[in-house]
Amino acid sequence: MTLPAPDDRGGHAVMDPRTTALLVMDYQRGILASLPEPADAEALLSRVAGAIAGMRAYGAVIAYVRAGFTEADWAAIPPANRTFSVIGRQHLLHHEEPDTAFHERLAPEPGDITVRKTRYGALSTTDLDRRLRDRGVTTLVIAGLTTSGVVLSTVTDAADRDYRLYILSDCVADPDPKIHQTLMSGVFPRMAHVIDTAGLRSIFR
């Protein structure tokens, strides 16, 4: 099936913070360590922290997503799952390990949504969709690690669920720069509006 080009009419209208959520996804120490340059991680953290503070000031919902597994989660992963069966066999990303906690610079506050997932996407193994809908959220702003993991999976799933989507280009990253660029320039613009943190501030004005 060939899809039509996206219709961008009105795509950058002013957001209503009452129906908008910022998803802060997989900003965990262990995942940050997979990035090639430590300085890049520090810059990312600063930009995401700024986006959180800005959106919180406008009254938007802040939702935190992290990957973490219990013993039961490991046991439930079927061998057919090429990625997550490895995590299960090697007992990786235990939910109580320090490396799976939210990074302390981006700590959730009371009233924020927090969820723990056991697959790539933020929606498929959590109650995040229901909790967002309960708050009237129809627009998602995406910040996450990695571009080819949680960001790709969540954007695809959220687009199918008819959310209006914005991806913060300077708040997502991937260990593979070529894959990152392909997704940001060739894939995501068909499903979402790709902006940066400066553009986010202008949309909320």
C-alpha positions as CSV (number, residue, x, y, z in Angstrom):
1,M,0.0,0.0,0.0
2,T,1.4,3.4,-1.0
3,L,0.4,6.2,1.5
4,P,-0.2,9.7,0.4
5,A,2.1,12.5,1.4
6,P,1.2,14.0,4.8
7,D,-1.0,17.1,4.9
8,D,0.8,19.8,6.8
9,R,-1.9,22.4,6.6
10,G,-2.2,23.9,10.1
11,G,0.5,21.6,11.3
12,H,2.2,24.2,13.4
13,A,-0.8,25.9,15.0
14,V,-0.5,26.9,18.6
15,M,-0.7,23.9,20.9
16,D,-3.3,23.7,23.7
17,P,-1.2,22.6,26.7
18,R,-4.3,21.1,28.3
19,T,-4.4,18.4,25.7
20,T,-0.6,18.0,25.2
21,A,1.8,15.6,26.8
22,L,5.6,15.4,26.6
23,L,6.9,11.8,26.6
24,V,10.3,11.5,28.1
25,M,11.3,8.0,27.1
26,D,14.2,5.8,28.1
27,Y,16.4,8.6,29.5
28,Q,18.1,6.0,31.8
29,R,21.8,5.8,32.7
30,G,22.3,2.5,30.9
31,I,20.8,3.7,27.7
32,L,22.6,7.0,27.8
33,A,25.8,5.1,28.1
34,S,25.2,3.6,24.6
35,L,25.6,7.0,23.0
36,P,29.0,7.4,21.3
37,E,30.1,10.7,23.0
38,P,29.6,11.6,26.7
39,A,29.4,15.3,25.9
40,D,26.4,14.5,23.6
41,A,24.6,12.9,26.5
42,E,25.2,15.9,28.7
43,A,23.8,18.3,26.0
44,L,20.8,16.0,25.5
45,L,20.0,16.0,29.2
46,S,20.2,19.8,29.3
47,R,17.8,20.2,26.3
48,V,15.4,17.7,27.6
49,A,15.4,19.3,31.1
50,G,14.6,22.6,29.4
51,A,11.8,21.1,27.4
52,I,10.3,19.5,30.6
53,A,10.5,22.8,32.5
54,G,9.0,24.7,29.7
55,M,6.1,22.4,29.1
56,R,5.5,22.0,32.8
57,A,5.3,25.8,33.1
58,Y,2.6,25.8,30.4
59,G,0.6,23.2,32.2
60,A,1.2,20.3,29.8
61,V,1.2,16.7,31.0
62,I,4.7,15.2,31.5
63,A,4.9,11.4,31.1
64,Y,8.1,9.4,31.8
65,V,8.7,6.0,30.2
66,R,11.5,3.6,31.2
67,A,12.5,0.0,30.3
68,G,12.8,-2.5,33.1
69,F,12.1,-6.2,33.7
70,T,11.0,-8.4,36.5
71,E,11.9,-12.1,36.7
72,A,8.4,-12.8,35.5
73,D,8.9,-10.5,32.5
74,W,12.1,-12.3,31.5
75,A,10.4,-15.7,31.7
76,A,7.5,-14.5,29.6
77,I,9.6,-13.4,26.6
78,P,9.3,-16.1,23.8
79,P,12.4,-17.3,21.9
80,A,10.8,-15.9,18.7
81,N,11.5,-12.3,19.8
82,R,15.0,-11.8,18.5
83,T,15.7,-8.7,20.6
84,F,14.0,-9.3,23.8
85,S,14.7,-13.0,24.1
86,V,18.4,-12.0,24.6
87,I,17.4,-9.7,27.4
88,G,15.4,-12.5,29.0
89,R,18.2,-15.1,28.7
90,Q,20.9,-12.8,30.0
91,H,18.7,-11.2,32.7
92,L,19.4,-7.7,31.5
93,L,17.7,-4.4,32.6
94,H,16.3,-5.5,35.9
95,H,13.8,-2.9,37.0
96,E,15.5,-2.3,40.3
97,E,19.0,-1.8,38.9
98,P,20.3,1.8,39.1
99,D,21.0,1.9,35.4
100,T,17.3,1.4,34.6
101,A,16.1,4.3,36.8
102,F,15.1,7.7,35.3
103,H,18.2,9.9,35.1
104,E,18.3,12.1,38.2
105,R,18.5,15.3,36.2
106,L,15.1,14.5,34.7
107,A,13.4,13.2,37.8
108,P,9.6,13.0,37.7
109,E,7.5,15.2,40.0
110,P,4.3,14.5,41.8
111,G,1.4,14.5,39.3
112,D,3.6,13.3,36.4
113,I,2.8,10.0,34.7
114,T,5.4,7.3,35.1
115,V,5.3,3.8,33.4
116,R,7.6,0.9,33.0
117,K,7.7,-1.0,29.7
118,T,9.0,-4.4,28.5
119,R,9.1,-3.8,24.8
120,Y,10.4,-1.0,22.5
121,G,7.3,1.1,22.4
122,A,5.9,3.3,25.2
123,L,2.3,2.2,24.6
124,S,2.2,-1.5,23.8
125,T,3.1,-3.0,27.2
126,T,1.9,-0.2,29.5
127,D,-1.3,1.6,30.4
128,L,0.1,4.9,29.1
129,D,-2.5,5.3,26.3
130,R,-5.4,5.0,28.8
131,R,-3.8,7.4,31.3
132,L,-3.2,10.0,28.6
133,R,-6.8,9.6,27.3
134,D,-8.1,10.0,30.8
135,R,-6.4,13.4,30.9
136,G,-7.8,14.4,27.6
137,V,-4.4,14.3,25.8
138,T,-4.6,14.3,22.0
139,T,-1.1,15.7,21.1
140,L,2.2,14.0,22.0
141,V,5.7,15.7,22.0
142,I,8.4,13.0,21.8
143,A,11.8,13.0,23.4
144,G,13.6,9.7,23.7
145,L,16.5,7.2,23.4
146,T,17.0,5.7,21.0
147,T,15.7,7.0,17.7
148,S,15.6,3.5,16.1
149,G,14.1,1.9,19.3
150,V,11.5,3.6,21.5
151,V,11.1,6.6,19.3
152,L,10.4,4.7,16.1
153,S,8.1,2.2,17.8
154,T,6.2,4.8,19.8
155,V,5.7,7.2,16.9
156,T,4.4,4.4,14.6
157,D,2.0,3.1,17.3
158,A,0.8,6.6,18.4
159,A,0.2,7.6,14.8
160,D,-2.0,4.5,14.3
161,R,-3.9,5.6,17.5
162,D,-4.5,9.1,15.9
163,Y,-2.4,11.2,18.2
164,R,-1.1,14.5,16.8
165,L,2.7,14.0,17.0
166,Y,5.7,16.3,17.3
167,I,9.3,14.9,17.6
168,L,11.9,17.1,19.2
169,S,14.8,16.6,16.8
170,D,17.4,17.8,19.4
171,C,16.0,15.6,22.2
172,V,16.3,12.2,20.4
173,A,19.5,10.3,19.6
174,D,20.8,7.0,18.4
175,P,24.2,5.2,18.5
176,D,24.0,4.9,14.7
177,P,24.1,8.4,13.1
178,K,23.1,7.0,9.7
179,I,20.0,5.3,11.0
180,H,19.1,8.4,13.0
181,Q,19.3,10.6,10.0
182,T,17.3,8.3,7.8
183,L,14.5,8.2,10.3
184,M,14.5,11.9,11.0
185,S,14.6,13.0,7.4
186,G,12.8,10.2,5.5
187,V,10.5,8.3,7.9
188,F,9.2,10.4,10.7
189,P,8.0,13.4,8.6
190,R,5.3,11.2,7.2
191,M,3.9,10.6,10.6
192,A,4.9,13.6,12.8
193,H,6.0,17.2,12.8
194,V,9.8,17.3,13.4
195,I,10.7,20.4,15.3
196,D,13.5,21.4,17.8
197,T,13.2,22.8,21.3
198,A,13.3,26.4,20.0
199,G,10.4,25.5,17.7
200,L,8.5,24.0,20.6
201,R,8.7,27.3,22.5
202,S,7.3,29.2,19.5
203,I,4.3,26.7,19.2
204,F,3.3,27.3,22.8
205,R,3.3,31.1,22.4
